[in-house]
Amino acid sequence: MLQVRTHFARPNWGEVFTKVASKHPNTTVGVFYCGMPVLAKELKKLSYEMSHKTSTRFEFHKEYF
């Protein structure tokens, strides 16, 4: 049986970015996204904000297929 935690609602992206920043200080984290523009805008904004609030640098990349 796969031991993966399942979330049945939209993630709290601010919390996700905060946890990643706390686990990976002073590093660069790539954020890759392919999908609806509304979420892309939110993730891009969070990447920018968290890069300025923490020592972790988030680089946002939107993919087009």
Distance bins in CASP14 RR format, pairs under 12 A and 6 or more apart:
PFRMAT RR
TARGET T0000
AUTHOR 0000-0000-0000
RMODE 2
METHOD distances of the structure
MODEL  1
5 11 0 0 0 0 0 1 0 0 0 0 0
7 13 0 0 0 0 0 1 0 0 0 0 0
7 15 0 0 0 0 0 1 0 0 0 0 0
7 16 0 0 0 0 0 1 0 0 0 0 0
10 16 0 0 0 0 0 1 0 0 0 0 0
10 38 0 0 0 0 0 1 0 0 0 0 0
10 39 0 0 0 0 1 0 0 0 0 0 0
10 42 0 0 0 0 0 1 0 0 0 0 0
11 17 0 0 0 0 0 1 0 0 0 0 0
11 18 0 0 0 0 0 1 0 0 0 0 0
11 19 0 0 0 0 0 1 0 0 0 0 0
11 20 0 0 0 0 0 1 0 0 0 0 0
11 39 0 0 0 0 0 1 0 0 0 0 0
11 42 0 0 0 0 0 1 0 0 0 0 0
11 43 0 0 0 0 0 1 0 0 0 0 0
11 46 0 0 0 0 0 1 0 0 0 0 0
12 18 0 0 0 0 1 0 0 0 0 0 0
12 19 0 0 0 0 1 0 0 0 0 0 0
12 42 0 0 0 0 0 1 0 0 0 0 0
12 46 0 0 0 0 0 1 0 0 0 0 0
13 19 0 0 0 0 0 1 0 0 0 0 0
13 20 0 0 0 0 0 1 0 0 0 0 0
13 31 0 0 0 0 1 0 0 0 0 0 0
13 33 0 0 0 0 0 1 0 0 0 0 0
13 39 0 0 0 0 1 0 0 0 0 0 0
13 40 0 0 0 0 0 1 0 0 0 0 0
13 41 0 0 0 0 0 1 0 0 0 0 0
13 42 1 0 0 1 0 0 0 0 0 0 0
13 43 1 0 0 1 0 0 0 0 0 0 0
13 44 0 0 0 0 0 1 0 0 0 0 0
13 45 0 0 0 0 1 0 0 0 0 0 0
13 46 1 0 1 0 0 0 0 0 0 0 0
13 47 0 0 0 0 1 0 0 0 0 0 0
13 49 0 0 0 0 0 1 0 0 0 0 0
13 50 0 0 0 0 1 0 0 0 0 0 0
13 58 0 0 0 0 0 1 0 0 0 0 0
13 60 0 0 0 0 0 1 0 0 0 0 0
14 20 0 0 0 0 1 0 0 0 0 0 0
14 21 0 0 0 0 1 0 0 0 0 0 0
14 22 0 0 0 0 0 1 0 0 0 0 0
14 31 0 0 0 0 0 1 0 0 0 0 0
14 42 0 0 0 0 1 0 0 0 0 0 0
14 43 0 0 0 0 1 0 0 0 0 0 0
14 45 0 0 0 0 0 1 0 0 0 0 0
14 46 1 0 1 0 0 0 0 0 0 0 0
14 47 0 0 0 0 0 1 0 0 0 0 0
14 49 0 0 0 0 1 0 0 0 0 0 0
14 50 1 0 0 1 0 0 0 0 0 0 0
14 53 0 0 0 0 0 1 0 0 0 0 0
14 54 0 0 0 0 0 1 0 0 0 0 0
14 58 0 0 0 0 0 1 0 0 0 0 0
15 21 0 0 0 0 0 1 0 0 0 0 0
15 22 0 0 0 0 0 1 0 0 0 0 0
15 46 0 0 0 0 0 1 0 0 0 0 0
15 50 0 0 0 0 0 1 0 0 0 0 0
16 22 0 0 0 0 0 1 0 0 0 0 0
16 23 0 0 0 0 0 1 0 0 0 0 0
16 29 0 0 0 0 0 1 0 0 0 0 0
16 31 0 0 0 0 0 1 0 0 0 0 0
16 42 0 0 0 0 0 1 0 0 0 0 0
16 43 0 0 0 0 1 0 0 0 0 0 0
16 46 0 0 0 0 1 0 0 0 0 0 0
16 47 0 0 0 0 0 1 0 0 0 0 0
16 50 0 0 0 0 1 0 0 0 0 0 0
16 58 0 0 0 0 0 1 0 0 0 0 0
17 23 0 0 0 0 0 1 0 0 0 0 0
17 24 0 0 0 0 0 1 0 0 0 0 0
17 29 0 0 0 0 1 0 0 0 0 0 0
17 30 0 0 0 0 0 1 0 0 0 0 0
17 31 0 0 0 0 1 0 0 0 0 0 0
17 42 0 0 0 0 0 1 0 0 0 0 0
17 43 0 0 0 0 1 0 0 0 0 0 0
17 44 0 0 0 0 0 1 0 0 0 0 0
17 45 0 0 0 0 0 1 0 0 0 0 0
17 46 1 0 1 0 0 0 0 0 0 0 0
17 47 1 0 0 1 0 0 0 0 0 0 0
17 48 0 0 0 0 0 1 0 0 0 0 0
17 49 0 0 0 0 1 0 0 0 0 0 0
17 50 1 0 1 0 0 0 0 0 0 0 0
17 51 0 0 0 0 1 0 0 0 0 0 0
17 52 0 0 0 0 0 1 0 0 0 0 0
17 53 0 0 0 0 1 0 0 0 0 0 0
17 54 0 0 0 0 1 0 0 0 0 0 0
17 56 0 0 0 0 1 0 0 0 0 0 0
17 57 0 0 0 0 0 1 0 0 0 0 0
17 58 1 0 0 1 0 0 0 0 0 0 0
17 60 0 0 0 0 0 1 0 0 0 0 0
18 24 0 0 0 0 0 1 0 0 0 0 0
18 25 0 0 0 0 0 1 0 0 0 0 0
18 46 0 0 0 0 1 0 0 0 0 0 0
18 49 0 0 0 0 0 1 0 0 0 0 0
18 50 1 0 0 1 0 0 0 0 0 0 0
18 53 0 0 0 0 1 0 0 0 0 0 0
18 54 1 0 0 1 0 0 0 0 0 0 0
18 56 0 0 0 0 1 0 0 0 0 0 0
18 58 0 0 0 0 0 1 0 0 0 0 0
19 25 0 0 0 0 0 1 0 0 0 0 0
19 29 0 0 0 0 0 1 0 0 0 0 0
19 50 0 0 0 0 0 1 0 0 0 0 0
19 54 0 0 0 0 0 1 0 0 0 0 0
19 56 0 0 0 0 0 1 0 0 0 0 0
20 27 0 0 0 0 1 0 0 0 0 0 0
20 28 0 0 0 0 0 1 0 0 0 0 0
20 29 1 0 1 0 0 0 0 0 0 0 0
20 30 0 0 0 0 1 0 0 0 0 0 0
20 31 0 0 0 0 1 0 0 0 0 0 0
20 46 0 0 0 0 0 1 0 0 0 0 0
20 47 0 0 0 0 0 1 0 0 0 0 0
20 50 0 0 0 0 1 0 0 0 0 0 0
20 51 0 0 0 0 0 1 0 0 0 0 0
20 54 0 0 0 0 1 0 0 0 0 0 0
20 56 1 0 0 1 0 0 0 0 0 0 0
20 57 0 0 0 0 0 1 0 0 0 0 0
20 58 0 0 0 0 1 0 0 0 0 0 0
21 27 0 0 0 0 1 0 0 0 0 0 0
21 28 0 0 0 0 0 1 0 0 0 0 0
21 29 1 0 0 1 0 0 0 0 0 0 0
21 31 0 0 0 0 0 1 0 0 0 0 0
21 46 0 0 0 0 0 1 0 0 0 0 0
21 47 0 0 0 0 0 1 0 0 0 0 0
21 49 0 0 0 0 0 1 0 0 0 0 0
21 50 1 0 1 0 0 0 0 0 0 0 0
21 51 0 0 0 0 1 0 0 0 0 0 0
21 52 0 0 0 0 0 1 0 0 0 0 0
21 53 0 0 0 0 1 0 0 0 0 0 0
21 54 1 0 1 0 0 0 0 0 0 0 0
21 55 1 0 0 1 0 0 0 0 0 0 0
21 56 1 0 1 0 0 0 0 0 0 0 0
21 57 0 0 0 0 1 0 0 0 0 0 0
21 58 1 0 0 1 0 0 0 0 0 0 0
22 29 0 0 0 0 0 1 0 0 0 0 0
22 50 0 0 0 0 0 1 0 0 0 0 0
22 53 0 0 0 0 0 1 0 0 0 0 0
22 54 1 0 0 1 0 0 0 0 0 0 0
22 55 0 0 0 0 1 0 0 0 0 0 0
22 56 0 0 0 0 1 0 0 0 0 0 0
23 29 0 0 0 0 1 0 0 0 0 0 0
23 54 0 0 0 0 0 1 0 0 0 0 0
23 55 0 0 0 0 0 1 0 0 0 0 0
23 56 0 0 0 0 1 0 0 0 0 0 0
24 30 0 0 0 0 0 1 0 0 0 0 0
24 50 0 0 0 0 0 1 0 0 0 0 0
24 54 0 0 0 0 1 0 0 0 0 0 0
24 55 0 0 0 0 1 0 0 0 0 0 0
24 56 1 0 1 0 0 0 0 0 0 0 0
24 57 0 0 0 0 1 0 0 0 0 0 0
24 58 0 0 0 0 1 0 0 0 0 0 0
25 50 0 0 0 0 0 1 0 0 0 0 0
25 54 1 0 0 1 0 0 0 0 0 0 0
25 55 1 0 1 0 0 0 0 0 0 0 0
25 56 1 0 0 1 0 0 0 0 0 0 0
25 57 0 0 0 0 0 1 0 0 0 0 0
26 54 0 0 0 0 1 0 0 0 0 0 0
26 55 1 0 1 0 0 0 0 0 0 0 0
26 56 1 0 0 1 0 0 0 0 0 0 0
26 57 0 0 0 0 1 0 0 0 0 0 0
27 51 0 0 0 0 0 1 0 0 0 0 0
27 54 0 0 0 0 0 1 0 0 0 0 0
27 55 0 0 0 0 1 0 0 0 0 0 0
27 56 1 0 1 0 0 0 0 0 0 0 0
27 57 1 0 0 1 0 0 0 0 0 0 0
27 58 0 0 0 0 1 0 0 0 0 0 0
27 59 0 0 0 0 0 1 0 0 0 0 0
28 47 0 0 0 0 0 1 0 0 0 0 0
28 50 0 0 0 0 0 1 0 0 0 0 0
28 51 0 0 0 0 1 0 0 0 0 0 0
28 54 0 0 0 0 0 1 0 0 0 0 0
28 55 0 0 0 0 0 1 0 0 0 0 0
28 56 1 0 0 1 0 0 0 0 0 0 0
28 57 1 0 1 0 0 0 0 0 0 0 0
28 58 1 0 0 1 0 0 0 0 0 0 0
28 59 1 0 0 1 0 0 0 0 0 0 0
28 60 0 0 0 0 0 1 0 0 0 0 0
28 61 0 0 0 0 0 1 0 0 0 0 0
29 43 0 0 0 0 0 1 0 0 0 0 0
29 46 0 0 0 0 0 1 0 0 0 0 0
29 47 0 0 0 0 1 0 0 0 0 0 0
29 50 0 0 0 0 1 0 0 0 0 0 0
29 51 0 0 0 0 1 0 0 0 0 0 0
29 54 0 0 0 0 0 1 0 0 0 0 0
29 55 0 0 0 0 0 1 0 0 0 0 0
29 56 1 0 1 0 0 0 0 0 0 0 0
29 57 1 0 0 1 0 0 0 0 0 0 0
29 58 1 0 1 0 0 0 0 0 0 0 0
29 59 1 0 0 1 0 0 0 0 0 0 0
29 60 0 0 0 0 1 0 0 0 0 0 0
29 61 0 0 0 0 0 1 0 0 0 0 0
30 43 0 0 0 0 0 1 0 0 0 0 0
30 44 0 0 0 0 0 1 0 0 0 0 0
30 47 0 0 0 0 1 0 0 0 0 0 0
30 50 0 0 0 0 0 1 0 0 0 0 0
30 51 0 0 0 0 0 1 0 0 0 0 0
30 56 0 0 0 0 0 1 0 0 0 0 0
30 57 0 0 0 0 1 0 0 0 0 0 0
30 58 1 0 0 1 0 0 0 0 0 0 0
30 59 1 0 1 0 0 0 0 0 0 0 0
30 60 1 0 0 1 0 0 0 0 0 0 0
30 61 1 0 0 1 0 0 0 0 0 0 0
30 62 0 0 0 0 0 1 0 0 0 0 0
30 63 0 0 0 0 0 1 0 0 0 0 0
31 39 0 0 0 0 0 1 0 0 0 0 0
31 40 0 0 0 0 0 1 0 0 0 0 0
31 42 0 0 0 0 0 1 0 0 0 0 0
31 43 1 0 1 0 0 0 0 0 0 0 0
31 44 0 0 0 0 1 0 0 0 0 0 0
31 45 0 0 0 0 0 1 0 0 0 0 0
31 46 0 0 0 0 1 0 0 0 0 0 0
31 47 1 0 1 0 0 0 0 0 0 0 0
31 48 0 0 0 0 0 1 0 0 0 0 0
31 50 0 0 0 0 1 0 0 0 0 0 0
31 51 0 0 0 0 0 1 0 0 0 0 0
31 56 0 0 0 0 0 1 0 0 0 0 0
31 57 0 0 0 0 0 1 0 0 0 0 0
31 58 1 0 1 0 0 0 0 0 0 0 0
31 59 1 0 0 1 0 0 0 0 0 0 0
31 60 1 0 1 0 0 0 0 0 0 0 0
31 61 1 0 0 1 0 0 0 0 0 0 0
31 62 0 0 0 0 1 0 0 0 0 0 0
31 63 0 0 0 0 0 1 0 0 0 0 0
32 40 0 0 0 0 0 1 0 0 0 0 0
32 43 0 0 0 0 1 0 0 0 0 0 0
32 44 0 0 0 0 0 1 0 0 0 0 0
32 47 0 0 0 0 0 1 0 0 0 0 0
32 58 0 0 0 0 0 1 0 0 0 0 0
32 59 0 0 0 0 1 0 0 0 0 0 0
32 60 0 0 0 0 1 0 0 0 0 0 0
32 61 1 0 1 0 0 0 0 0 0 0 0
32 62 0 0 0 0 1 0 0 0 0 0 0
32 63 1 0 0 1 0 0 0 0 0 0 0
32 64 0 0 0 0 0 1 0 0 0 0 0
32 65 0 0 0 0 0 1 0 0 0 0 0
33 39 1 0 0 1 0 0 0 0 0 0 0
33 40 1 0 1 0 0 0 0 0 0 0 0
33 41 0 0 0 0 0 1 0 0 0 0 0
33 42 0 0 0 0 1 0 0 0 0 0 0
33 43 1 0 1 0 0 0 0 0 0 0 0
33 44 0 0 0 0 1 0 0 0 0 0 0
33 46 0 0 0 0 0 1 0 0 0 0 0
33 47 0 0 0 0 1 0 0 0 0 0 0
33 58 0 0 0 0 0 1 0 0 0 0 0
33 59 0 0 0 0 0 1 0 0 0 0 0
33 60 1 0 0 1 0 0 0 0 0 0 0
33 61 1 0 0 1 0 0 0 0 0 0 0
33 62 1 0 1 0 0 0 0 0 0 0 0
33 63 1 0 0 1 0 0 0 0 0 0 0
33 64 0 0 0 0 0 1 0 0 0 0 0
33 65 0 0 0 0 0 1 0 0 0 0 0
34 40 0 0 0 0 1 0 0 0 0 0 0
34 43 0 0 0 0 0 1 0 0 0 0 0
34 61 0 0 0 0 1 0 0 0 0 0 0
34 62 1 0 0 1 0 0 0 0 0 0 0
34 63 1 1 0 0 0 0 0 0 0 0 0
34 64 1 0 0 1 0 0 0 0 0 0 0
34 65 1 0 0 1 0 0 0 0 0 0 0
35 41 0 0 0 0 0 1 0 0 0 0 0
35 42 0 0 0 0 0 1 0 0 0 0 0
35 43 0 0 0 0 0 1 0 0 0 0 0
35 62 0 0 0 0 1 0 0 0 0 0 0
35 63 0 0 0 0 1 0 0 0 0 0 0
35 64 0 0 0 0 1 0 0 0 0 0 0
35 65 0 0 0 0 1 0 0 0 0 0 0
36 42 0 0 0 0 0 1 0 0 0 0 0
36 43 0 0 0 0 0 1 0 0 0 0 0
36 62 0 0 0 0 0 1 0 0 0 0 0
37 43 0 0 0 0 0 1 0 0 0 0 0
37 44 0 0 0 0 0 1 0 0 0 0 0
37 62 0 0 0 0 1 0 0 0 0 0 0
37 64 0 0 0 0 0 1 0 0 0 0 0
38 44 0 0 0 0 0 1 0 0 0 0 0
38 45 0 0 0 0 0 1 0 0 0 0 0
39 45 0 0 0 0 0 1 0 0 0 0 0
39 46 0 0 0 0 0 1 0 0 0 0 0
39 60 0 0 0 0 0 1 0 0 0 0 0
39 62 0 0 0 0 0 1 0 0 0 0 0
40 46 0 0 0 0 0 1 0 0 0 0 0
40 47 0 0 0 0 0 1 0 0 0 0 0
40 60 0 0 0 0 1 0 0 0 0 0 0
40 61 0 0 0 0 0 1 0 0 0 0 0
40 62 1 0 1 0 0 0 0 0 0 0 0
40 63 0 0 0 0 1 0 0 0 0 0 0
40 64 0 0 0 0 0 1 0 0 0 0 0
41 47 0 0 0 0 0 1 0 0 0 0 0
41 48 0 0 0 0 0 1 0 0 0 0 0
41 60 0 0 0 0 0 1 0 0 0 0 0
41 62 0 0 0 0 1 0 0 0 0 0 0
42 48 0 0 0 0 0 1 0 0 0 0 0
42 49 0 0 0 0 0 1 0 0 0 0 0
42 60 0 0 0 0 0 1 0 0 0 0 0
42 62 0 0 0 0 0 1 0 0 0 0 0
43 49 0 0 0 0 0 1 0 0 0 0 0
43 50 0 0 0 0 0 1 0 0 0 0 0
43 58 0 0 0 0 1 0 0 0 0 0 0
43 59 0 0 0 0 0 1 0 0 0 0 0
43 60 1 0 0 1 0 0 0 0 0 0 0
43 61 0 0 0 0 1 0 0 0 0 0 0
43 62 0 0 0 0 1 0 0 0 0 0 0
43 63 0 0 0 0 0 1 0 0 0 0 0
44 50 0 0 0 0 0 1 0 0 0 0 0
44 51 0 0 0 0 0 1 0 0 0 0 0
44 58 0 0 0 0 1 0 0 0 0 0 0
44 59 0 0 0 0 0 1 0 0 0 0 0
44 60 1 0 1 0 0 0 0 0 0 0 0
44 61 0 0 0 0 1 0 0 0 0 0 0
44 62 1 0 0 1 0 0 0 0 0 0 0
45 51 0 0 0 0 0 1 0 0 0 0 0
45 52 0 0 0 0 0 1 0 0 0 0 0
45 58 0 0 0 0 0 1 0 0 0 0 0
45 60 0 0 0 0 1 0 0 0 0 0 0
46 52 0 0 0 0 0 1 0 0 0 0 0
46 53 0 0 0 0 0 1 0 0 0 0 0
46 54 0 0 0 0 0 1 0 0 0 0 0
46 56 0 0 0 0 0 1 0 0 0 0 0
46 58 1 0 0 1 0 0 0 0 0 0 0
46 60 0 0 0 0 1 0 0 0 0 0 0
47 53 0 0 0 0 0 1 0 0 0 0 0
47 54 0 0 0 0 0 1 0 0 0 0 0
47 56 0 0 0 0 0 1 0 0 0 0 0
47 57 0 0 0 0 1 0 0 0 0 0 0
47 58 1 1 0 0 0 0 0 0 0 0 0
47 59 1 0 0 1 0 0 0 0 0 0 0
47 60 1 1 0 0 0 0 0 0 0 0 0
47 61 0 0 0 0 1 0 0 0 0 0 0
47 62 0 0 0 0 0 1 0 0 0 0 0
48 54 0 0 0 0 0 1 0 0 0 0 0
48 57 0 0 0 0 0 1 0 0 0 0 0
48 58 1 0 0 1 0 0 0 0 0 0 0
48 59 0 0 0 0 1 0 0 0 0 0 0
48 60 1 0 0 1 0 0 0 0 0 0 0
49 56 0 0 0 0 0 1 0 0 0 0 0
49 57 0 0 0 0 0 1 0 0 0 0 0
49 58 0 0 0 0 1 0 0 0 0 0 0
49 60 0 0 0 0 0 1 0 0 0 0 0
50 56 1 0 0 1 0 0 0 0 0 0 0
50 57 0 0 0 0 1 0 0 0 0 0 0
50 58 1 0 1 0 0 0 0 0 0 0 0
50 59 0 0 0 0 0 1 0 0 0 0 0
50 60 0 0 0 0 0 1 0 0 0 0 0
51 57 1 0 1 0 0 0 0 0 0 0 0
51 58 1 0 1 0 0 0 0 0 0 0 0
51 59 0 0 0 0 1 0 0 0 0 0 0
51 60 0 0 0 0 1 0 0 0 0 0 0
52 58 0 0 0 0 1 0 0 0 0 0 0
END
